[in-house]
Amino acid sequence: MNSNTSVQSKDNNPKLFLVLTLYLLGIFMGAIDTGIVSPARTIIQNSLGVNEKTGIWMITIYTLTYASVIPISGKLADKIGRKYVYLVSIFLFGSGSLICGLSSLFSNFYILLIGRVIQAIGGGGIMPIATAEFGTTFPENKRGMALGLVGATYGIANILGSSIGSTILSIFGTQNWKWLFFVNLPICLVIIIGGILCIKNNKSTSTEKIDKLGTLMLICIIVSLLYGLMNIDFFNFKNSLQDTSVYPYLLTFIILIPIFIFVENKAKDPILNFEYFLNPRILIVLILSLIVGIGMMGMVFVPQYAENALKINAGSGGYFVAILGLFAGIAAPLSGKLIDKFGAKKILLLGFSVSMIGSLYLILIALKTNTVFSVCVSLIFMGLGMGFTMGTPLNYMMLSNTKIEESNSALATLSLIRSIGTSISPAIMIGFIAHAGLSVQDNIMDIVGKPSTPKIVQLEELETMIDDLKSDPEMAKNLKNISIPNMNDSSSINMDMTDGKLPKYLLDKVQSADTTNITNITKEISTTMFDEKVPSVITKIELNVQKGIDGTQSGINGIEEGENKLNSGIKGIQTGIDNMIKARTGINQGIAGIKKGIAGTDKGIKGMEQGIKKQDKAINEMTLAYNKIPTIPQGTTPSDNENSSNNQEQNDTSNSDSNSNKNDSTENKNNNSSENKPNLNEKKEALNSQIQQLKKARAELNTKLQKTKSQRKELSKKLKNMESQKKELQRKLNDSINKKQDMEKGFDTMEQQKKSLQLILAKTQELKDEIPKAFNKSKLDYINSIENNKTKIENTLQSTLNLGFRQMYITVFCVNLLAFIVLLFYKENKTR
């Protein structure tokens, strides 16, 4: 059966309904895959540890590969037959789904991308082949309805996919997102078995070989263009054009275009018919297809928009997309019937108008109110607009302006251009969300602020103690080398998420956060930043504290050394004092001895002076007596008795002063005695002899007296010297005692300072032990403050991301307005 065979009714082909079901089931499966991933996109990227910009590649790489495969699959279908290409495409789609699901077991994002590429290769052969089958096998008066079924199935599946995805995540849990892909496997199996049994292999009668070189070049052109465009940062357009991930690919695209045109002009059966771009009507259709592709991708972000607007759990936004899918499903088949009656242009104009109304409502009302009602109203309008524009009118218009035998290639070209739009769109639109996400950290930090410096009671007590001690000048000297920790050092804890120094994985979490997890993510960031930065701050402060401890200990050691030296000095002084006291005792004893000697000397002198006086008196008396004795003429001899009596009397006089009176009486008696007269001369000589002896004794006694007086002078001089020594010794003793007292006082002061430093040491050590506890308390207080500001944080994230959604849907409005204007220039072709 060739491609121009037409089935007029179901009765002519009993299996038509089954065939229709198998094709529509394939379209449904391929379409739900984009939608089913949408609500789980942030979950998958977070699970595999990639950011928003990287995570969007799970969608863009699909559309990129899909766009590259479409023209090839169309040509292969023309040559090999639609059945075989369709079933192989289903098999590849199922294989890619299996790989995507298994990527969760390996936690590898690149395995997921490989699976998505294989899925896209299969998906590129599903939609265009099914569309071509319906567009060529149905009669012209029913073609609109048939293509409407394709559009309805595609639209409903694409949008219901989000709801299905949310349901699967609810059943199996967000951690088991692999079932989003495994759900395709039984559908693929049913289609392959049913297709082998029921589908006939329709193909073109053309025998031209496939344009392999043109196909390869077209793939290179598409990939280089889309990859370059997707890497452009439209918020930093000028600089991003200079990036190596952009300009080499865009240059490749520009260089390959003229080469591709030259090759295709030489090809017998070109992969891409350039005549389409020379036909004004077809060119407008292709432009509209590109615009519709860009606008359609806005629905990829509907789940995220609904979750943000209504503050519901990630993955739950897919349920709201069912509203969009429901009304798109109503509008799509309705558009087919209305096209048959009013024409495709009017239906497209209606669709673009409704889409613009939906976008405006979302921008002006829904994003401000954030209510379920406003979200649903915006989705209703968007669903209706999408149903009227999504596929049916453009497919109809393309088929109306091309030959029947070119249906596959024409629809493939249309799908290619639309896919280019769907590939470019996410890269642009995710930029709005990512750009808005950059300011999330700033806005949230404005609410939660920075962690406060830990308040440590021990530090305040320590500072007070040191201030009190420094008021003492002596103590201030000992405190010079003591370092007191400055808790202002804790200001170096940079918890400010706006400084651009967040670790990449944390920054990615912030940018992919939603209202249900932003508070926990903020806590995680704060905890991580505390854990990363606080230890170094604590170490810095502890080093400062340790310097204080070391300085204090050094001060204590210095005081102890001083005390030891002082104690040694006190002992030395005490020894000196003891020795001086002993010396003083000796001096006192010496002085006492000298005084005693002087007293004895004085007594001796006095006795000798008295003896001299007595001797003088005796000499005088004896001289007087001598003079009284008459001189006896020579020859007269005194009697022996008289001489004896005179001698006895003289001896008694010289021996005893106390008997002088007696002697005098005796002498008188003798002198008067008549018996002694004869011996007077002898008596006188004896008395003279006694006088001489007495004078001699007196002279000796006087000599002795003078010597004794001289000794007394020496003793007096020695006494004065010893008294002077005693006085000097007493002065030194007093000085030593005073010095000892001063040293003891200094010792007491040092002991007091030592005790004070020991208190400081103990307080500083207590402070060191308290620092980690204080920072931990500060951390807990900060985390609690985040929890207390949960509502504000969620509202801040919501309003911040709403700015990104506003920009996104302003873009959707603009592309619909552009499409509306371009469509005005289209003139419908009444004939095929």
C-alpha positions in Angstrom: 0.0 0.0 0.0 1.6 3.3 -1.1 1.4 6.6 0.5 -1.4 8.0 -1.6 -3.8 5.3 -0.7 -6.8 6.7 1.1 -9.2 5.1 3.4 -12.7 6.5 3.0 -14.3 4.9 6.0 -13.7 2.6 8.9 -15.8 -0.1 7.0 -13.1 -0.3 4.3 -10.5 -1.2 6.9 -11.7 -3.1 10.0 -8.3 -2.8 11.6 -8.2 1.0 11.2 -9.3 1.6 14.8 -6.7 -0.7 16.2 -4.0 0.9 14.0 -5.2 4.3 15.0 -5.0 3.2 18.7 -1.4 1.9 18.3 -0.2 5.1 16.7 -2.0 7.3 19.2 -0.7 5.2 22.0 2.8 5.8 20.7 2.1 9.5 20.5 0.7 9.4 24.0 3.7 7.6 25.4 6.2 10.0 23.7 4.3 13.0 24.8 3.9 12.1 28.5 7.6 11.7 28.7 8.2 15.4 28.5 5.4 16.1 30.9 6.2 13.3 33.3 9.7 14.7 33.8 8.6 18.3 34.3 7.4 18.0 37.9 10.4 15.8 38.8 13.0 17.9 37.1 14.2 19.6 40.2 13.9 16.4 42.2 16.0 14.5 39.7 18.7 17.2 39.4 19.0 17.5 43.1 19.2 13.7 43.5 22.0 13.5 40.9 23.8 16.6 42.3 23.5 19.0 39.4 22.3 22.6 39.2 19.4 24.2 37.4 21.3 25.1 34.3 22.7 21.6 34.0 19.5 19.9 35.1 17.5 21.4 32.2 19.6 19.4 29.8 17.4 16.4 30.6 14.8 18.2 28.6 16.9 20.2 26.1 19.0 17.2 25.0 15.9 15.3 24.3 14.5 18.1 22.1 17.9 18.6 20.5 18.2 15.0 19.5 14.6 14.8 18.7 14.9 17.7 16.2 18.0 16.1 14.6 16.2 12.7 14.1 12.9 14.0 12.7 14.1 14.6 9.1 16.0 11.3 9.1 13.1 9.3 10.4 10.8 10.9 7.8 13.1 9.9 4.9 13.6 6.4 6.4 9.9 6.0 6.6 9.5 7.0 3.0 12.2 4.4 1.9 11.8 1.5 4.4 8.2 2.0 5.4 6.4 3.6 8.3 5.7 0.4 10.2 9.4 -0.6 10.6 10.7 2.8 11.4 7.8 3.4 13.8 8.4 0.0 15.7 12.1 0.5 15.8 11.5 4.0 17.2 9.2 2.5 19.9 11.9 0.0 20.8 14.6 2.7 21.1 12.3 4.8 23.2 11.7 1.9 25.5 15.4 1.1 25.7 16.2 4.8 26.5 13.5 4.8 29.2 15.1 1.7 30.8 18.6 3.4 30.8 17.1 6.6 32.3 15.5 4.6 35.1 18.7 2.7 35.8 20.7 6.0 36.1 19.1 6.5 39.5 20.7 3.3 40.7 24.2 4.7 39.7 23.4 8.3 40.7 24.9 9.4 37.5 23.5 12.3 35.5 25.4 11.4 32.4 23.8 8.0 32.2 20.5 9.8 32.4 21.5 12.0 29.5 22.5 9.0 27.4 19.2 7.4 28.1 17.4 10.6 27.1 19.3 10.7 23.8 18.3 7.2 23.0 14.7 8.1 24.0 14.8 11.1 21.7 16.1 9.1 18.7 13.1 6.8 19.2 10.7 9.8 19.8 11.9 11.5 16.6 10.3 8.7 14.6 7.0 8.5 16.5 5.1 11.8 16.1 6.0 12.7 12.5 5.3 9.1 11.2 2.0 8.9 13.0 1.0 12.4 11.8 2.0 11.6 8.2 -0.1 8.3 8.5 -3.2 10.2 9.5 -2.6 13.1 7.2 -2.3 10.8 4.1 -4.8 7.9 4.9 -7.7 10.1 5.9 -9.9 11.8 3.3 -9.5 15.6 3.1 -12.9 16.4 4.6 -11.9 14.3 7.7 -8.3 15.1 7.8 -8.8 18.0 10.2 -10.5 15.7 12.7 -7.8 13.1 12.3 -5.1 15.5 12.8 -7.1 17.0 15.7 -7.0 13.6 17.4 -3.2 13.6 17.0 -3.0 17.1 18.5 -5.4 16.2 21.2 -3.5 13.0 22.1 -0.2 14.8 22.0 -1.4 17.8 24.0 -3.4 15.8 26.6 -0.5 13.3 27.1 2.1 16.1 27.2 0.2 17.9 29.9 -1.3 15.0 31.8 2.2 13.6 32.0 2.9 16.1 34.7 -0.1 14.8 36.7 1.0 11.2 36.1 4.5 12.1 37.2 3.2 13.7 40.4 1.0 10.6 41.1 4.0 8.3 40.6 6.1 10.4 42.9 3.4 10.3 45.5 3.0 6.6 45.3 6.7 5.5 45.1 8.2 8.5 46.8 10.4 11.3 45.3 13.5 9.1 45.9 12.1 6.5 43.5 11.8 8.8 40.5 13.1 5.9 38.3 9.5 4.7 37.9 8.8 7.8 35.9 10.7 6.1 33.1 9.9 2.5 33.8 6.2 3.2 33.2 7.0 3.4 29.5 8.2 -0.2 29.3 4.8 -2.0 29.3 3.4 0.6 26.8 6.3 -0.1 24.4 5.8 -3.8 24.7 2.1 -3.5 23.8 2.8 -1.3 20.8 5.5 -3.5 19.4 3.4 -6.7 19.7 0.3 -4.9 18.3 2.3 -3.2 15.5 3.9 -6.4 14.3 0.4 -8.0 14.1 -1.8 -5.1 12.8 0.1 -2.2 11.2 0.8 -2.4 7.5 4.0 -1.0 6.1 3.1 2.0 4.0 6.0 3.6 2.1 6.8 5.9 -0.8 7.2 4.6 -4.3 10.4 6.7 -4.7 13.5 4.7 -5.3 16.0 7.5 -4.7 18.7 6.7 -2.1 18.7 8.5 1.2 20.8 11.6 1.1 23.4 10.5 3.7 25.8 13.4 3.3 22.9 15.9 3.5 21.5 14.0 6.6 24.9 14.2 8.3 25.3 17.9 7.5 21.8 18.7 8.7 22.5 16.9 12.0 25.7 18.9 12.4 23.9 22.2 11.5 21.1 21.5 14.0 23.3 20.4 16.8 25.8 23.3 16.4 23.0 25.8 16.2 21.0 24.5 19.1 24.0 23.8 21.3 25.4 27.3 20.7 22.1 29.0 21.4 21.4 27.0 24.5 24.8 28.0 26.0 24.1 31.7 25.5 23.5 33.6 28.7 20.8 36.1 27.6 21.5 38.1 30.8 25.1 38.5 29.8 24.7 38.2 26.1 27.8 40.0 24.9 30.2 38.2 27.2 28.6 34.8 26.6 29.1 35.1 22.8 32.8 35.1 23.5 32.6 31.8 25.4 34.1 28.7 23.8 30.9 26.9 24.4 29.0 29.3 22.1 30.9 31.0 19.3 32.6 27.9 17.8 29.3 26.2 17.4 27.6 29.3 15.9 30.5 29.8 13.5 30.1 26.1 12.5 26.4 26.7 11.8 27.2 29.7 9.7 29.9 27.9 7.7 27.9 24.8 7.1 24.7 26.5 5.8 26.1 27.5 2.3 27.8 24.1 2.1 24.6 22.3 3.0 22.6 24.3 0.4 25.2 23.4 -2.3 25.1 19.7 -1.4 21.3 19.6 -1.2 21.0 21.3 -4.6 23.0 18.5 -6.1 21.2 15.7 -4.2 18.5 13.7 -6.1 16.3 13.3 -3.0 17.4 16.0 -0.6 16.9 15.5 3.1 15.5 19.0 3.3 13.4 20.6 0.6 14.6 24.2 0.2 11.6 25.0 -1.9 9.6 25.2 1.3 11.6 28.2 2.4 10.9 29.9 -1.0 7.1 29.5 -0.7 5.8 32.5 1.3 2.9 30.5 2.8 5.1 27.5 3.8 7.7 29.9 5.1 5.1 31.6 7.3 3.9 28.2 8.5 7.5 27.2 9.5 8.0 30.6 11.3 4.8 30.0 13.2 5.9 26.5 14.0 9.2 27.8 15.5 7.2 30.4 17.5 4.7 27.8 18.7 7.6 25.5 19.7 9.1 28.3 21.8 5.7 29.1 23.4 4.9 25.4 24.1 7.9 24.9 26.3 6.4 27.4 28.8 4.2 24.5 30.0 7.4 22.6 31.1 7.6 25.1 33.9 3.9 25.1 34.9 4.4 22.5 37.7 7.2 24.6 39.2 5.1 27.7 38.8 2.2 26.1 40.6 4.3 24.7 43.4 5.9 28.1 44.0 2.6 30.1 43.8 0.7 27.7 46.1 3.6 26.6 48.3 3.1 22.9 47.7 5.5 20.0 47.8 7.9 19.5 44.9 6.4 17.1 42.4 2.8 18.0 43.3 2.6 20.8 40.7 1.9 18.2 38.1 -1.6 17.8 39.3 -2.4 21.4 38.3 -1.1 20.8 34.8 -4.1 18.4 34.4 -6.2 21.5 34.2 -4.1 22.8 31.4 -4.2 19.3 29.8 -8.0 19.0 30.2 -8.7 22.2 28.3 -6.0 21.6 25.8 -7.6 18.2 25.2 -11.0 19.9 24.7 -9.6 22.6 22.3 -7.4 20.3 20.2 -10.1 18.1 18.6 -12.4 21.0 18.6 -9.8 22.9 16.6 -9.8 20.1 14.0 -13.6 20.4 13.5 -13.5 24.1 13.5 -10.6 24.0 10.9 -12.8 21.9 8.6 -15.5 24.6 8.9 -13.6 28.0 9.3 -10.0 27.3 8.1 -6.8 26.9 10.0 -5.8 30.6 10.0 -8.8 31.7 12.0 -8.4 28.9 14.5 -4.7 29.8 14.9 -5.6 33.5 15.4 -8.1 32.4 18.1 -5.5 30.2 19.7 -2.8 32.9 19.8 -5.3 35.4 21.2 -6.4 33.0 24.0 -2.8 32.2 24.8 -2.0 35.9 25.1 -5.0 36.4 27.4 -3.8 33.5 29.6 -0.3 34.9 29.7 -1.5 38.4 30.6 -3.8 37.0 33.3 -1.0 35.1 34.8 1.4 38.1 34.7 -1.0 40.7 36.0 -3.2 38.8 38.4 -2.1 35.2 39.2 1.5 36.1 40.1 0.3 38.8 42.5 -2.5 36.9 44.2 -0.9 33.4 44.3 -4.3 31.7 44.9 -5.6 28.4 43.6 -8.4 30.2 41.7 -6.0 32.5 39.9 -3.6 29.7 39.0 -6.4 27.6 37.6 -7.9 30.4 35.6 -4.5 31.1 34.0 -4.0 27.4 33.2 -7.5 27.2 31.7 -6.7 30.0 29.2 -3.2 28.6 28.5 -4.7 25.2 27.9 -7.3 26.4 25.5 -4.7 28.5 23.6 -2.3 25.6 23.4 -5.1 23.2 22.2 -5.9 25.6 19.3 -2.3 26.1 18.3 -0.3 23.1 19.3 -0.3 20.9 16.2 -3.4 20.5 14.2 -3.7 23.9 12.4 0.0 24.0 11.5 0.0 20.4 10.3 -3.2 21.1 8.3 -1.6 24.3 6.8 1.6 22.4 5.9 -0.2 19.6 4.2 -2.4 22.1 2.4 0.7 23.7 0.8 2.7 20.5 -0.1 2.2 17.5 -2.4 0.8 14.3 -1.0 3.9 12.3 -1.8 5.9 14.9 0.2 3.7 14.6 3.3 6.3 12.8 5.4 9.1 15.2 4.5 6.8 18.2 4.9 5.6 17.2 8.3 9.1 16.2 9.3 10.4 19.6 8.3 7.5 21.2 10.3 8.4 19.1 13.3 12.1 19.9 12.9 11.4 23.7 13.0 9.1 23.3 15.9 11.6 21.2 17.7 14.3 23.8 17.2 11.9 26.2 19.0 11.3 23.7 21.8 15.1 23.2 22.1 15.9 26.9 22.4 13.1 27.8 24.6 14.1 26.0 27.8 17.6 27.4 27.7 16.1 30.9 27.6 13.3 30.3 30.0 15.4 28.5 32.6 17.6 31.5 32.5 14.8 33.6 34.0 14.4 31.2 36.9 18.1 30.8 37.4 18.6 34.6 37.2 15.9 35.1 39.8 17.4 32.4 41.9 20.6 34.3 42.1 18.9 37.0 44.2 17.2 34.5 46.4 20.2 34.3 48.7 20.4 38.1 49.0 16.8 38.5 49.8 16.7 35.6 52.3 19.8 36.9 54.1 18.1 40.3 54.4 15.5 38.5 56.6 17.6 36.1 58.6 20.6 38.4 58.9 24.0 37.2 60.1 24.6 35.1 63.2 25.2 37.2 66.3 28.6 37.2 68.1 28.4 34.6 70.8 28.0 36.2 74.3 30.3 34.6 76.8 29.9 35.6 80.5 33.4 34.4 81.3 34.8 36.9 78.8 33.0 39.8 80.4 34.0 38.7 83.8 37.6 38.3 82.6 37.7 41.7 81.1 36.3 43.2 84.3 38.9 41.4 86.4 41.7 42.6 84.2 40.4 46.2 84.2 40.4 46.2 88.0 43.9 44.8 88.2 45.2 47.2 85.7 44.2 50.1 88.0 47.2 49.0 90.1 50.3 50.3 88.4 52.5 47.5 89.7 50.0 44.9 88.5 49.6 46.7 85.2 53.3 46.0 84.6 52.7 42.2 85.1 49.7 42.3 82.7 51.6 43.8 79.8 52.2 40.4 78.2 48.8 39.0 78.9 46.6 38.8 75.8 42.8 39.0 76.3 40.8 37.3 73.5 38.8 39.7 71.4 35.4 38.2 70.5 35.0 40.7 67.7 37.2 38.2 65.8 33.9 36.2 65.4 32.8 38.8 62.9 35.0 36.9 60.4 32.3 34.2 60.3 31.0 35.1 56.9 27.5 33.7 56.9 26.5 36.2 54.2 25.2 34.1 51.3 25.5 37.2 49.1 29.2 37.2 49.0 29.3 34.8 46.1 31.5 32.4 48.1 28.9 29.7 48.7 30.1 26.2 47.7 28.7 25.3 44.3 26.5 22.5 45.6 24.9 24.9 48.2 24.4 27.6 45.5 22.7 25.0 43.3 20.4 24.0 46.1 19.4 27.6 46.7 18.7 28.2 43.1 16.7 25.0 42.7 14.8 25.4 46.1 11.1 25.7 46.4 8.8 27.1 49.1 8.5 23.8 50.8 12.2 23.2 51.3 13.8 26.7 51.3 13.7 26.9 55.1 15.4 23.6 55.5 17.9 24.4 52.7 18.7 27.7 54.4 19.2 25.8 57.7 21.5 23.3 55.8 23.4 26.2 54.3 23.8 27.9 57.7 24.8 24.7 59.3 27.3 23.9 56.6 28.7 27.4 56.7 29.0 27.3 60.5 30.7 23.9 60.3 33.1 25.1 57.6 33.9 28.6 58.9 33.4 28.6 62.6 36.2 26.0 63.4 38.8 28.4 62.0 37.3 31.3 63.9 37.2 29.3 67.1 40.8 28.2 66.5 41.8 31.9 66.0 40.1 32.9 69.2 41.4 29.9 71.1 44.9 30.8 69.9 44.3 34.3 71.3 43.0 32.8 74.5 46.0 30.5 74.7 48.2 33.5 74.3 46.4 34.9 77.3 46.8 31.6 79.2 50.5 31.5 78.3 51.0 35.1 79.2 49.2 34.7 82.5 51.2 31.6 83.3 54.3 33.4 82.3 53.3 36.2 84.7 52.7 33.7 87.4 56.0 32.0 86.8 57.7 35.4 86.8 56.1 36.2 90.1 57.1 32.9 91.5 60.6 33.5 90.4 60.5 36.9 92.0 59.1 35.4 95.1 61.9 32.9 95.2 64.5 35.5 94.8 62.7 37.8 97.3 62.4 34.9 99.7 66.1 34.2 99.3 66.8 37.9 99.9 64.6 37.9 103.0 66.4 34.9 104.3 69.8 36.5 103.5 68.7 39.7 105.2 67.4 37.7 108.2 70.7 36.0 108.4 72.4 39.4 108.4 70.0 40.6 111.0 70.7 37.6 113.2 74.4 38.1 112.7 74.1 41.8 113.5 72.0 41.1 116.6 74.7 38.6 117.7 77.4 41.3 116.9 75.3 43.8 118.8 75.1 41.5 121.7 78.9 41.0 121.6 79.4 44.8 121.3 77.0 45.3 124.2 79.0 42.7 126.2 82.2 44.4 125.2 80.8 47.8 126.2 79.6 46.3 129.4 83.1 44.8 130.0 84.8 48.0 129.1 82.5 50.0 131.3 83.1 47.5 134.1 86.9 47.8 133.5 86.6 51.6 133.5 84.6 51.4 136.7 87.3 49.2 138.2 90.0 51.5 136.9 88.2 54.5 138.3 87.9 52.7 141.6 91.6 51.8 141.4 92.5 55.3 140.5 90.4 56.6 143.3 92.0 54.2 145.8 95.5 55.0 144.5 94.8 58.7 144.7 93.6 58.2 148.3 96.7 56.1 149.0 98.9 58.8 147.6 97.1 61.3 149.7 97.6 59.2 152.8 101.2 58.6 151.8 101.7 62.3 151.3 100.2 62.8 154.8 102.4 60.2 156.3 105.4 61.6 154.6 104.5 65.0 155.9 103.9 63.7 159.4 107.1 61.7 159.3 109.1 64.6 157.9 107.6 66.7 160.7 108.6 64.0 163.2 112.0 63.8 161.6 112.4 67.4 161.9 111.4 67.3 165.6 114.0 64.8 166.5 117.1 66.6 167.8 120.3 65.9 166.2 122.6 64.0 168.6 126.2 64.8 168.5 128.3 62.3 166.9 129.7 59.8 169.4 126.6 59.5 171.3 125.1 56.1 170.9 121.5 55.5 171.6 120.6 52.5 173.5 119.6 49.4 171.8 116.2 49.5 173.4 115.7 53.0 172.1 116.8 52.0 168.5 114.6 49.0 168.8 111.8 51.1 169.9 112.3 53.7 167.2 112.5 51.1 164.4 109.4 49.4 165.6 107.6 52.6 165.6 108.7 53.5 162.1 107.7 50.2 160.7 104.3 50.5 162.2 103.9 53.9 160.6 104.7 52.7 157.1 102.6 49.6 157.3 99.4 51.0 158.5 98.0 54.5 158.0 95.3 53.7 160.6 97.8 53.5 163.3 99.5 56.9 162.6 98.1 58.5 165.7 99.3 55.6 167.7 102.8 56.0 166.2 102.7 59.7 166.9 101.9 59.1 170.5 104.5 56.5 170.6 107.0 58.8 168.9 106.2 61.5 171.3 106.4 59.0 174.0 109.8 57.9 172.8 110.9 61.4 172.1 109.8 62.4 175.5 111.2 59.3 176.9 114.3 59.8 178.5 115.3 56.3 177.7 115.4 57.0 173.9 117.4 60.0 173.8 120.6 58.3 173.4 119.3 56.7 170.2 117.8 59.8 168.5 120.2 59.8 165.7 119.5 56.3 164.8 115.8 56.9 165.2 116.0 59.9 162.9 118.0 58.0 160.3 115.5 55.2 160.5 112.7 57.6 160.1 114.4 59.3 157.2 114.8 55.9 155.7 111.2 55.3 156.1 110.4 58.6 154.6 112.5 57.8 151.6 110.9 54.4 151.3 107.4 56.0 151.6 108.3 58.5 148.9 109.5 55.8 146.7 106.3 53.9 147.3 104.3 57.0 146.6 106.3 57.6 143.4 105.6 54.0 142.3 101.9 54.4 143.2 101.7 57.6 141.3 103.3 56.0 138.3 100.8 53.2 138.6 98.1 55.8 138.9 99.2 57.5 135.7 99.4 54.2 133.9 95.9 53.4 135.2 94.6 56.7 134.0 96.2 56.1 130.6 94.5 52.7 130.5 91.2 54.3 131.5 91.6 56.8 128.6 92.2 53.8 126.3 89.2 52.1 127.7 87.1 55.3 127.3 88.3 55.6 123.7 87.6 51.9 123.1 84.2 52.4 124.7 83.4 55.3 122.3 84.5 53.2 119.3 82.4 50.3 120.4 79.4 52.6 121.1 80.0 54.1 117.6 80.1 50.6 116.2 77.0 49.7 118.1 75.2 52.8 116.8 76.3 52.0 113.2 75.4 48.3 113.7 72.0 49.4 115.1 71.5 51.7 112.1 72.3 48.8 109.7 70.1 46.5 111.8 67.2 49.0 111.5 67.8 49.3 107.8 67.9 45.6 107.4 64.8 45.2 109.4 63.0 47.9 107.4 64.3 46.3 104.2 63.1 42.9 105.3 59.7 44.4 106.2 59.6 46.0 102.7 60.5 42.8 101.1 58.0 40.9 103.2 55.4 43.5 102.1 56.5 43.1 98.5 56.3 39.3 98.9 52.7 39.7 100.2 51.9 41.9 97.2 53.4 39.4 94.8 51.6 36.6 96.5 48.3 38.6 96.1 49.2 39.3 92.4 50.0 35.7 92.0 46.6 34.7 93.4 44.9 37.3 91.1 46.8 35.9 88.0 45.8 32.4 89.1 42.2 33.6 89.1 42.6 35.1 85.7 44.3 31.9 84.5 41.4 29.8 85.8 38.9 32.2 84.2 40.8 32.2 80.9 40.9 28.4 80.8 37.2 28.4 81.6 36.7 30.8 78.8 38.6 28.6 76.4 36.4 25.6 77.3 33.3 27.8 76.9 34.1 29.2 73.4 33.0 26.0 71.4 29.8 25.8 73.5 29.1 29.5 72.9 29.5 29.2 69.2 27.3 26.0 69.2 24.7 27.9 71.1 25.0 30.8 68.6 24.5 28.2 65.8 21.4 26.8 67.4 20.0 30.3 68.0 20.6 31.2 64.4 19.0 28.0 63.1 16.0 28.7 65.4 15.8 32.2 64.1 15.6 30.8 60.6 12.8 28.5 61.6 11.0 31.4 63.3 11.2 33.3 60.0 10.0 30.4 58.0 6.9 32.2 56.6 8.9 35.2 55.6 11.5 33.1 53.9 8.9 31.2 52.0 7.2 34.4 50.9 10.5 35.9 49.9 11.4 32.9 47.7 7.9 32.9 46.3 8.0 36.6 45.3 11.6 36.3 44.0 10.9 33.3 41.8 7.7 35.0 40.7 9.9 37.6 39.1 11.5 34.9 37.0 8.1 33.4 36.1 6.8 36.9 35.2 9.7 37.4 32.8 9.1 33.9 31.4 5.5 34.4 30.6 6.1 37.9 29.3 8.3 36.1 26.8 5.4 33.6 26.1 3.1 36.6 25.6 5.5 38.3 23.2 6.1 35.2 21.1 2.3 34.6 20.8 1.9 38.3 19.8 4.6 37.9 17.2 2.9 34.8 15.9 -0.4 36.6 15.7 1.2 39.4 13.7 3.0 37.0 11.4 -0.2 35.0 10.8 -1.9 38.0 9.6 0.3 37.9 6.5 -0.7 34.3 5.7 -3.1 33.7 2.8 -4.8 30.3 3.0 -4.5 27.9 0.1 -7.9 26.6 -0.8 -6.5 23.7 -2.9 -3.8 21.2 -2.4 
